């Protein structure tokens, strides 16, 4: 009898306090959890929407990159041109031009098999002779056809494009732009350049008067064994010259005077090698590799605009 009373009291207590607990959960806890979850999802969604609105160009940029990575160069080229036209003032313009430049160069070096700008090598031909006949540049023909050397085979089909190139130097953006028929081909970063000055002046239009390749202070002609490692400079009629920066930093050996040696560490080092950053040469400076790429695309009288 006593056990049954205890059991009944236990059941009654469970019903009373359990019901109160469930009621409290439904009344206070659950709505709070739902509210918190709702607000978290809402904030996350709002944040994503805000990011999308902050940079509406992001989707187009990523789509163009995906096309280029997939090797669809013509589609990527069109996508980049469209993107740049839609977002001319985007802070990612310089980055987009790098992608577009790579696509343009790959397309230029991979012409279709039925290209109208093809030339079949005949007996007695050389790159120099073909260049004169086609009003082109022998080094450019070698580069665009990925020829390992200047030797040709009779019957070999070469791609000889009809290019009308020009250069634009944009000091505000810090880039040198290679153009063909006034259309963008590729941009190259300027490592150093003469200041424009405080006064607003219209862009200066000039021309190239000479292209010089030297090795050991002697002029080197295309086809020479030393030509590939030669130093190159593009001489302009006015406004300065286009030069390449030194390929590697120089090192200087310094021996500190005995009067300046004040520590044990210094007193044991009588010859210290210190890497130094070489001073940039005067003019519009680009890297050695960029100069090697630009050099074949220009000739005497190529137009240059300096802004």
C-alpha contacts under 8 A as a table, 3 or more apart, distances in Angstrom:
res1	aa1	res2	aa2	distance
1	X	4	X	5.20
1	X	5	X	6.43
2	X	5	X	5.23
2	X	6	X	6.43
3	X	6	X	5.14
3	X	7	X	6.26
4	X	7	X	5.04
4	X	8	X	6.16
5	X	8	X	5.07
5	X	9	X	6.20
6	X	9	X	5.15
6	X	10	X	6.16
7	X	10	X	5.05
7	X	11	X	6.25
8	X	11	X	5.18
8	X	12	X	6.18
9	X	12	X	5.09
9	X	13	X	6.03
10	X	13	X	5.13
10	X	14	X	6.11
11	X	14	X	5.11
11	X	15	X	6.19
12	X	15	X	5.16
12	X	16	X	6.16
13	X	16	X	5.13
13	X	17	X	5.93
13	X	18	X	7.86
14	X	17	X	5.43
14	X	18	X	5.32
14	X	19	X	7.87
15	X	18	X	5.25
15	X	19	X	5.73
16	X	19	X	5.40
16	X	20	X	6.28
17	X	20	X	4.97
17	X	21	X	6.13
18	X	21	X	5.03
18	X	22	X	6.20
19	X	22	X	5.16
19	X	23	X	5.99
20	X	23	X	5.04
20	X	24	X	6.07
21	X	24	X	5.12
21	X	25	X	6.19
22	X	25	X	5.10
22	X	26	X	6.20
23	X	26	X	5.24
23	X	27	X	6.01
24	X	27	X	5.05
24	X	28	X	5.78
24	X	29	X	7.20
25	X	28	X	5.49
25	X	29	X	4.81
25	X	30	X	6.03
26	X	29	X	6.27
26	X	30	X	5.50
26	X	31	X	7.25
27	X	30	X	6.99
27	X	31	X	7.07
28	X	31	X	6.13
28	X	32	X	6.63
29	X	32	X	5.35
29	X	33	X	6.37
30	X	33	X	5.15
30	X	34	X	6.18
31	X	34	X	5.14
31	X	35	X	6.00
32	X	35	X	5.01
32	X	36	X	6.06
33	X	36	X	5.10
33	X	37	X	6.07
34	X	37	X	5.15
34	X	38	X	5.94
35	X	38	X	5.08
35	X	39	X	6.10
36	X	39	X	5.18
36	X	40	X	6.07
37	X	40	X	5.07
37	X	41	X	6.18
38	X	41	X	5.27
38	X	42	X	6.03
39	X	42	X	4.85
39	X	43	X	5.97
40	X	43	X	5.15
40	X	44	X	6.14
41	X	44	X	5.07
41	X	45	X	6.04
42	X	45	X	5.11
42	X	46	X	5.96
43	X	46	X	4.96
43	X	47	X	5.94
44	X	47	X	5.08
44	X	48	X	6.28
45	X	48	X	5.19
45	X	49	X	6.16
46	X	49	X	5.03
46	X	50	X	5.96
47	X	50	X	5.00
47	X	51	X	6.21
48	X	51	X	5.15
48	X	52	X	6.24
49	X	52	X	5.06
49	X	53	X	6.17
50	X	53	X	5.05
50	X	54	X	5.99
51	X	54	X	4.94
51	X	55	X	6.41
52	X	55	X	5.55
52	X	56	X	5.72
52	X	58	X	7.76
53	X	56	X	5.52
55	X	58	X	5.75
56	X	59	X	6.93
57	X	60	X	5.55
57	X	61	X	6.22
57	X	83	X	7.69
57	X	87	X	7.16
58	X	61	X	5.11
58	X	62	X	6.20
59	X	62	X	5.30
59	X	63	X	6.17
60	X	63	X	5.04
60	X	64	X	6.23
60	X	79	X	7.78
60	X	83	X	6.51
61	X	64	X	5.29
61	X	65	X	6.33
61	X	80	X	7.71
61	X	83	X	7.09
61	X	96	X	7.84
62	X	65	X	5.07
62	X	66	X	6.14
63	X	66	X	5.10
63	X	67	X	6.35
63	X	79	X	7.91
64	X	67	X	5.18
64	X	68	X	6.33
64	X	76	X	5.31
64	X	79	X	5.45
64	X	80	X	6.12
65	X	68	X	5.15
65	X	69	X	6.10
65	X	76	X	7.31
65	X	99	X	7.75
66	X	69	X	5.13
66	X	70	X	6.14
67	X	70	X	5.12
67	X	71	X	6.52
67	X	72	X	5.32
67	X	73	X	7.03
67	X	75	X	6.71
67	X	76	X	5.20
68	X	71	X	5.16
68	X	72	X	5.54
68	X	73	X	5.54
68	X	75	X	7.91
68	X	76	X	5.24
68	X	103	X	7.33
69	X	72	X	7.53
72	X	75	X	5.55
72	X	76	X	6.04
73	X	76	X	4.89
73	X	77	X	5.92
73	X	103	X	5.77
73	X	106	X	7.91
73	X	107	X	7.01
74	X	77	X	5.02
74	X	78	X	6.34
74	X	103	X	7.84
74	X	107	X	7.60
75	X	78	X	5.19
75	X	79	X	6.11
76	X	79	X	4.91
76	X	80	X	6.10
76	X	100	X	7.83
76	X	103	X	7.38
77	X	80	X	5.29
77	X	81	X	6.28
77	X	100	X	6.12
77	X	103	X	6.32
77	X	104	X	7.11
78	X	81	X	5.19
78	X	82	X	6.13
79	X	82	X	5.17
79	X	83	X	6.03
80	X	83	X	4.98
80	X	84	X	6.03
80	X	96	X	6.96
80	X	100	X	6.23
81	X	84	X	5.24
81	X	85	X	6.16
81	X	100	X	7.91
82	X	85	X	5.10
82	X	86	X	6.19
83	X	86	X	5.13
83	X	87	X	6.08
84	X	87	X	5.14
84	X	88	X	5.36
84	X	93	X	7.03
84	X	96	X	7.66
85	X	88	X	5.63
87	X	90	X	5.46
88	X	93	X	7.27
89	X	93	X	7.22
90	X	93	X	5.50
91	X	94	X	7.47
92	X	95	X	5.23
92	X	96	X	6.21
93	X	96	X	5.06
93	X	97	X	6.18
94	X	97	X	5.10
94	X	98	X	6.46
95	X	98	X	5.24
95	X	99	X	6.73
96	X	99	X	5.22
96	X	100	X	6.20
97	X	100	X	4.93
97	X	101	X	5.85
97	X	186	X	7.09
97	X	187	X	6.75
98	X	101	X	5.11
98	X	102	X	6.36
98	X	186	X	7.10
98	X	187	X	6.69
99	X	102	X	5.29
99	X	103	X	6.39
100	X	103	X	5.11
100	X	104	X	6.10
100	X	185	X	7.82
100	X	186	X	7.18
101	X	104	X	5.08
101	X	105	X	6.17
101	X	184	X	7.98
101	X	185	X	5.66
101	X	186	X	4.01
101	X	187	X	6.52
102	X	105	X	5.25
102	X	106	X	6.22
102	X	186	X	7.21
103	X	106	X	5.22
103	X	107	X	6.15
104	X	107	X	5.17
104	X	108	X	6.03
104	X	185	X	5.92
104	X	186	X	7.19
105	X	108	X	4.99
105	X	109	X	6.19
105	X	185	X	7.25
105	X	186	X	7.53
106	X	109	X	5.16
106	X	110	X	6.13
107	X	110	X	5.00
107	X	111	X	6.51
108	X	111	X	6.21
108	X	144	X	7.12
109	X	144	X	4.78
109	X	145	X	6.54
109	X	146	X	7.85
110	X	144	X	7.95
111	X	115	X	6.43
111	X	159	X	7.25
112	X	115	X	5.29
114	X	118	X	7.92
115	X	118	X	5.84
115	X	159	X	7.76
117	X	159	X	5.87
117	X	160	X	5.41
117	X	161	X	5.42
117	X	162	X	7.12
118	X	157	X	6.44
118	X	158	X	5.46
118	X	159	X	4.49
118	X	160	X	5.72
118	X	161	X	7.75
119	X	157	X	5.50
119	X	158	X	5.07
119	X	159	X	6.27
119	X	160	X	6.61
120	X	154	X	7.75
120	X	155	X	5.59
120	X	156	X	5.60
120	X	157	X	4.42
120	X	158	X	6.24
121	X	125	X	6.26
121	X	152	X	7.39
121	X	153	X	6.81
121	X	154	X	5.10
121	X	155	X	5.08
121	X	156	X	5.27
121	X	157	X	6.29
121	X	158	X	7.42
122	X	125	X	5.75
122	X	154	X	5.13
122	X	155	X	6.24
123	X	154	X	5.98
125	X	129	X	6.05
125	X	130	X	6.50
125	X	152	X	7.68
126	X	129	X	5.12
126	X	130	X	6.09
126	X	150	X	7.59
126	X	151	X	7.47
126	X	152	X	6.79
127	X	130	X	5.14
127	X	131	X	5.98
127	X	138	X	5.02
127	X	139	X	7.88
127	X	141	X	7.27
127	X	142	X	7.54
127	X	150	X	6.62
127	X	152	X	7.83
128	X	131	X	5.07
128	X	132	X	6.30
128	X	137	X	7.51
128	X	138	X	5.15
129	X	132	X	5.19
129	X	133	X	6.28
130	X	133	X	5.09
130	X	134	X	5.98
130	X	136	X	7.86
130	X	138	X	7.44
131	X	134	X	5.15
131	X	135	X	5.51
131	X	136	X	4.47
131	X	137	X	5.18
131	X	138	X	5.22
131	X	141	X	7.58
132	X	135	X	5.01
132	X	136	X	6.36
132	X	137	X	7.67
133	X	136	X	7.80
134	X	160	X	7.38
136	X	140	X	7.56
136	X	141	X	7.59
136	X	160	X	7.35
136	X	161	X	7.85
136	X	162	X	7.42
136	X	163	X	7.89
137	X	140	X	5.18
137	X	141	X	6.32
137	X	296	X	6.70
137	X	297	X	7.62
137	X	299	X	7.84
138	X	141	X	5.15
138	X	142	X	6.31
139	X	142	X	5.09
139	X	143	X	6.14
139	X	222	X	7.07
139	X	296	X	5.59
140	X	143	X	5.03
140	X	144	X	6.03
140	X	296	X	4.88
140	X	297	X	6.33
141	X	144	X	5.40
141	X	145	X	6.07
141	X	158	X	7.68
141	X	159	X	7.06
141	X	160	X	6.06
142	X	145	X	5.38
142	X	146	X	5.98
142	X	147	X	5.15
142	X	148	X	7.91
142	X	149	X	7.54
142	X	150	X	7.06
143	X	146	X	5.09
143	X	147	X	6.54
144	X	147	X	7.96
144	X	159	X	7.27
145	X	158	X	6.51
145	X	159	X	6.35
147	X	150	X	7.07
150	X	223	X	6.78
152	X	156	X	7.17
153	X	156	X	5.44
163	X	180	X	6.13
163	X	181	X	7.12
164	X	180	X	5.38
164	X	181	X	5.30
165	X	178	X	7.10
165	X	179	X	5.41
165	X	180	X	4.34
165	X	181	X	6.19
165	X	182	X	7.36
165	X	297	X	6.79
165	X	298	X	6.59
165	X	302	X	6.70
165	X	303	X	7.67
166	X	178	X	6.16
166	X	179	X	5.21
166	X	180	X	6.42
166	X	181	X	7.78
166	X	182	X	7.04
166	X	298	X	7.34
166	X	302	X	5.71
166	X	303	X	5.00
166	X	304	X	5.87
167	X	176	X	6.98
167	X	177	X	5.63
167	X	178	X	4.91
167	X	179	X	6.07
167	X	302	X	7.71
167	X	303	X	6.40
167	X	304	X	4.68
167	X	305	X	6.32
168	X	176	X	5.78
168	X	177	X	4.98
168	X	178	X	6.66
168	X	179	X	7.70
168	X	304	X	5.69
168	X	305	X	4.71
168	X	306	X	6.03
168	X	307	X	7.69
169	X	174	X	7.88
169	X	175	X	6.22
169	X	176	X	4.55
169	X	177	X	6.29
169	X	304	X	7.55
169	X	305	X	6.07
169	X	306	X	4.74
169	X	307	X	5.99
170	X	173	X	5.62
170	X	174	X	5.81
170	X	175	X	5.43
170	X	176	X	6.16
170	X	177	X	7.66
170	X	306	X	6.53
170	X	307	X	5.25
171	X	174	X	4.65
171	X	175	X	6.57
171	X	193	X	7.50
171	X	196	X	7.50
171	X	306	X	7.81
171	X	307	X	6.12
172	X	307	X	7.84
174	X	189	X	6.02
174	X	190	X	5.24
174	X	191	X	7.88
175	X	187	X	6.20
175	X	188	X	5.39
175	X	189	X	4.44
175	X	190	X	5.05
176	X	187	X	5.56
176	X	188	X	5.07
176	X	189	X	6.28
176	X	190	X	6.39
177	X	184	X	7.11
177	X	185	X	7.43
177	X	186	X	5.90
177	X	187	X	4.34
177	X	188	X	6.35
178	X	184	X	6.42
178	X	185	X	5.51
178	X	186	X	5.35
178	X	187	X	6.16
178	X	294	X	7.51
179	X	182	X	5.34
179	X	183	X	5.12
179	X	184	X	4.62
179	X	185	X	5.05
179	X	186	X	7.16
180	X	183	X	5.19
180	X	184	X	6.62
180	X	185	X	6.46
188	X	286	X	7.21
188	X	290	X	6.77
189	X	286	X	6.53
190	X	193	X	6.82
190	X	284	X	6.74
190	X	285	X	5.69
190	X	286	X	5.14
191	X	245	X	7.72
191	X	284	X	7.80
191	X	285	X	5.40
191	X	286	X	5.47
191	X	287	X	7.21
192	X	280	X	6.88
192	X	283	X	7.55
192	X	284	X	6.02
192	X	285	X	5.10
192	X	286	X	7.42
193	X	282	X	7.45
193	X	283	X	5.65
193	X	284	X	4.45
193	X	285	X	6.15
194	X	282	X	7.53
194	X	283	X	6.18
194	X	284	X	6.84
196	X	307	X	7.94
197	X	200	X	7.73
202	X	307	X	7.27
203	X	305	X	6.47
203	X	306	X	5.52
203	X	307	X	4.46
204	X	239	X	7.53
204	X	305	X	5.62
204	X	306	X	5.01
204	X	307	X	6.41
205	X	303	X	7.20
205	X	304	X	5.82
205	X	305	X	4.49
205	X	306	X	6.37
206	X	236	X	6.95
206	X	237	X	6.08
206	X	238	X	6.17
206	X	239	X	7.66
206	X	303	X	6.04
206	X	304	X	5.19
206	X	305	X	6.28
206	X	306	X	7.91
207	X	236	X	5.82
207	X	237	X	5.67
207	X	238	X	7.76
207	X	300	X	7.51
207	X	301	X	5.13
207	X	302	X	5.45
207	X	303	X	4.54
207	X	304	X	5.30
208	X	211	X	7.64
208	X	234	X	6.87
208	X	235	X	5.79
208	X	236	X	4.53
208	X	237	X	6.03
208	X	299	X	6.99
208	X	300	X	5.14
208	X	301	X	5.02
208	X	302	X	5.39
208	X	303	X	6.66
208	X	304	X	7.08
209	X	234	X	7.99
209	X	235	X	5.73
209	X	236	X	5.60
209	X	237	X	5.72
209	X	300	X	5.17
209	X	301	X	6.09
210	X	234	X	6.21
210	X	235	X	5.19
210	X	236	X	7.30
210	X	299	X	7.42
210	X	300	X	5.50
211	X	232	X	7.36
211	X	233	X	6.06
211	X	234	X	4.75
211	X	235	X	6.17
211	X	295	X	7.68
211	X	299	X	7.10
211	X	300	X	7.19
212	X	219	X	6.95
212	X	220	X	7.92
212	X	232	X	5.58
212	X	233	X	5.37
212	X	234	X	6.46
212	X	235	X	7.72
213	X	219	X	5.73
213	X	220	X	5.38
213	X	221	X	7.07
213	X	227	X	7.22
213	X	230	X	5.66
213	X	231	X	5.46
213	X	232	X	4.42
213	X	233	X	6.69
214	X	217	X	5.76
214	X	218	X	5.17
214	X	219	X	4.25
214	X	220	X	5.05
214	X	227	X	7.79
214	X	230	X	5.24
214	X	231	X	5.24
214	X	232	X	6.47
215	X	218	X	5.31
215	X	219	X	6.38
215	X	220	X	6.21
215	X	226	X	6.73
215	X	227	X	7.47
215	X	229	X	7.53
215	X	230	X	4.98
215	X	231	X	6.38
220	X	224	X	6.59
220	X	226	X	7.05
220	X	227	X	5.86
220	X	230	X	7.15
221	X	224	X	5.71
221	X	227	X	6.53
222	X	227	X	5.96
223	X	227	X	6.60
224	X	227	X	5.18
225	X	228	X	7.16
226	X	229	X	5.77
226	X	230	X	6.23
227	X	230	X	4.99
231	X	244	X	7.78
232	X	243	X	6.88
232	X	244	X	6.94
232	X	291	X	7.22
232	X	292	X	7.78
232	X	295	X	7.83
233	X	241	X	7.39
233	X	242	X	6.01
233	X	243	X	4.78
233	X	244	X	6.90
234	X	241	X	6.01
234	X	242	X	5.04
234	X	243	X	6.37
234	X	295	X	7.69
235	X	240	X	7.65
235	X	241	X	4.97
235	X	242	X	6.54
236	X	239	X	6.95
236	X	240	X	6.16
236	X	241	X	5.21
236	X	242	X	7.45
237	X	240	X	7.81
238	X	241	X	7.92
239	X	306	X	7.57
240	X	283	X	5.34
240	X	284	X	7.15
241	X	282	X	7.90
241	X	283	X	5.04
241	X	284	X	6.12
242	X	283	X	5.84
242	X	284	X	4.72
242	X	285	X	5.97
242	X	286	X	7.56
243	X	281	X	7.41
243	X	282	X	7.94
243	X	283	X	6.50
243	X	284	X	6.10
243	X	285	X	5.01
243	X	286	X	6.43
243	X	291	X	7.53
244	X	281	X	7.97
244	X	285	X	5.30
244	X	286	X	4.94
244	X	287	X	5.16
244	X	288	X	5.06
244	X	291	X	6.10
245	X	280	X	6.29
245	X	281	X	6.82
245	X	285	X	5.95
245	X	286	X	6.02
245	X	287	X	5.24
245	X	288	X	6.08
246	X	249	X	7.08
246	X	278	X	7.34
246	X	280	X	7.78
246	X	287	X	7.68
246	X	288	X	7.07
247	X	287	X	7.42
247	X	288	X	6.06
249	X	275	X	6.91
249	X	276	X	6.20
249	X	277	X	5.38
249	X	278	X	5.82
250	X	275	X	6.28
250	X	276	X	5.80
250	X	277	X	6.70
250	X	278	X	6.23
251	X	273	X	6.56
251	X	274	X	5.76
251	X	275	X	4.43
251	X	276	X	5.65
252	X	273	X	5.81
252	X	274	X	5.53
252	X	275	X	6.42
252	X	276	X	6.98
253	X	271	X	6.42
253	X	272	X	5.70
253	X	273	X	4.68
253	X	274	X	6.47
254	X	271	X	5.88
254	X	272	X	5.44
254	X	273	X	6.57
254	X	274	X	7.60
255	X	270	X	5.48
255	X	271	X	4.93
255	X	272	X	6.37
256	X	260	X	6.69
256	X	261	X	6.92
256	X	270	X	6.83
256	X	271	X	7.75
257	X	260	X	5.54
257	X	261	X	6.78
258	X	261	X	5.36
258	X	267	X	7.99
259	X	262	X	7.85
261	X	266	X	5.95
261	X	267	X	5.76
262	X	266	X	7.12
262	X	267	X	7.32
263	X	266	X	5.43
263	X	267	X	6.21
264	X	267	X	5.05
264	X	268	X	6.44
265	X	268	X	5.58
265	X	269	X	6.86
266	X	269	X	5.27
266	X	270	X	7.57
267	X	270	X	6.84
269	X	272	X	6.36
280	X	285	X	7.43
281	X	285	X	7.15
282	X	285	X	7.54
286	X	290	X	6.34
286	X	291	X	6.45
287	X	290	X	5.19
287	X	291	X	6.17
288	X	291	X	5.12
288	X	292	X	6.34
289	X	292	X	5.17
289	X	293	X	6.50
290	X	293	X	5.12
290	X	294	X	6.18
291	X	294	X	5.09
291	X	295	X	5.71
292	X	295	X	5.40
292	X	296	X	7.37
293	X	296	X	6.62
293	X	297	X	7.65
294	X	297	X	5.52
294	X	298	X	7.01
295	X	298	X	5.86
296	X	299	X	7.68
298	X	302	X	5.97
299	X	302	X	5.53
